[in-house]
Each structure stands twice: as structure tokens, then as C-alpha cells.
């Protein structure tokens, strides 16, 4: 037997394997930068369905720091104004730009815990509005929708507004509004036959405005646009603002109210 078979690793390779090689460059990039991509299933579907051009999609992916997982999910990173990553939501899309029903969205934090064999109830991440890192000095109008997909698409068609996403019907908790005190805020809930989404978001807005941190002279508006203009069929399908605008003949005439 050769000596190399007894000791298949050199000291240099062993040190490199253990991560003790001080000369080895360390990838200090944030997680979103390592996965940054405009080629996920979501991005391809948005372009294929004509919701955005390829150029617009690339621009939006860079602005929102969209990622792509190894199995082609888009990663909607939740990054705050200071650039801190709180979590990332993985969603799989089909060619029609609708979520794949057989694949439930999941969170990066969940996957990290599972990989490291850490109990899921050990600790949890604090979520923020998707797109919060795009907030500037203050004064501009912030439009909040439910789906990350909707915020990304509308940001390219109506760039005069900063589009954020709650990420879910019940994800408009008051603490998420703390970074928004210096902005004009409009909420655009999805529509449904019973106006349930509108009611929940209206109640949430009232709760925030009664909070100690919210300026009394800065009302949060909850737009009744979809409740007024969506058809019965559209309400039955529980469409959102992007769905409505692109089902109309001239979406360019829309002005957030």
C-alpha cells in the first residue's frame, strides 16, 4: 500500500477543507447577492406572458434583489432599510405566471434550520414588508399590495410610487409600518365577493394610525379601487390590482387612489 493511500489528504488540502486556510478568499457577500437572478421561473413567466419586457424584468430583479433557488423558485428577499436580510420566501411559478399549486411556498430560515438540524421552534425571524430596502429619504408615496409578484410588476409600470408587498392577507401587522412614518401610504388590498380583504386592511390601517408611533397628520389610505371597479367574476376570482389592470384595455390610465 502506498503512503498516499493511507493519508489521502495533504496538510494543505485538510486545512482548506476545515476552513482554516487564512489565505482562502472568504465570500462575504450577503445571501441575496449570492442568489441574485432574473432567470427564475417567475421572471421567465412574467416576460413570456407580456407583463414586463425582458429589460424591465432585469431592472426589477436588480432593484428588488430577486433570487433563484437551485430548483428554480424565485426568492423574494425581505430586506429592511438598513440592508439587513430578515428572511426570504421561495415560490415556484408556472409558465402562465401563476403559482404552482402542488408546491407550497417556504422560507429560507426554515430551510436553513432543517439543513442544520435546528428545531424549527428554536427561534424565528422578524418579517418586514417586501421591498422595504427601496425606501428613500421620505416624502414619496408608498403603495402596499398583498403579493410580491404584484409589487414587482407594478413598480415598472408606475415607478412614481414605491411598491411594497405584505406577502399575505394577514401580514399587515402594525410593527411593519414603523419605517413608513415619513411616507404617504396607500394600501391596495385584493378583492373578493365579501370585501373581506378590504375590511381586514382597513381595520389594520386604523390600528396603525391609533398607534403611538404614527404621526396624527399622516392618514393611511385604503384604496376602494377594486371594490368599486372589479366585476362580480373578478371578485369571485379574488384578483389583485395587477390582475385588474392587465385585464383592462388601457391600464396606463390608472392612478392610485
C-alpha positions, 0 to 999 in steps of 0.5 A: 500500500502506498503512503498516499493511500493511507493519508489521502489528504495533504496538510494543505488540502485538510486545512482548506477543507476545515476552513482554516486556510487564512489565505482562502478568499472568504465570500462575504457577500450577503445571501441575496447577492449570492442568489441574485437572478432574473432567470427564475421561473417567475421572471421567465413567466412574467416576460413570456406572458407580456407583463414586463419586457425582458429589460424591465424584468432585469431592472426589477430583479436588480432593484428588488434583489430577486433570487433563484433557488437551485430548483428554480423558485424565485426568492423574494428577499425581505430586506429592511432599510438598513440592508439587513436580510430578515428572511426570504420566501421561495415560490415556484411559478408556472409558465402562465405566471401563476403559482404552482399549486402542488408546491407550497411556498417556504422560507429560507430560515426554515430551510436553513434550520432543517439543513442544520438540524435546528428545531424549527421552534428554536427561534424565528425571524422578524418579517418586514414588508417586501421591498422595504430596502427601496425606501428613500429619504421620505416624502414619496408615496408608498403603495402596499399590495398583498403579493410580491409578484404584484409589487414587482410588476407594478413598480415598472409600470408606475415607478412614481410610487414605491411598491411594497408587498405584505406577502399575505392577507394577514401580514399587515401587522402594525410593527411593519409600518414603523419605517413608513412614518415619513411616507404617504401610504396607500394600501391596495388590498385584493378583492373578493365577493365579501370585501373581506380583504378590504375590511381586514386592511382597513381595520389594520390601517386604523390600528396603525394610525391609533398607534403611538408611533404614527404621526396624527397628520399622516392618514393611511389610505385604503384604496376602494379601487377594486371594490368599486371597479372589479366585476362580480367574476373578478371578485369571485376570482379574488384578483389583485390590482395587477390582475385588474389592470392587465385585464383592462384595455388601457391600464396606463390610465390608472392612478392610485387612489 
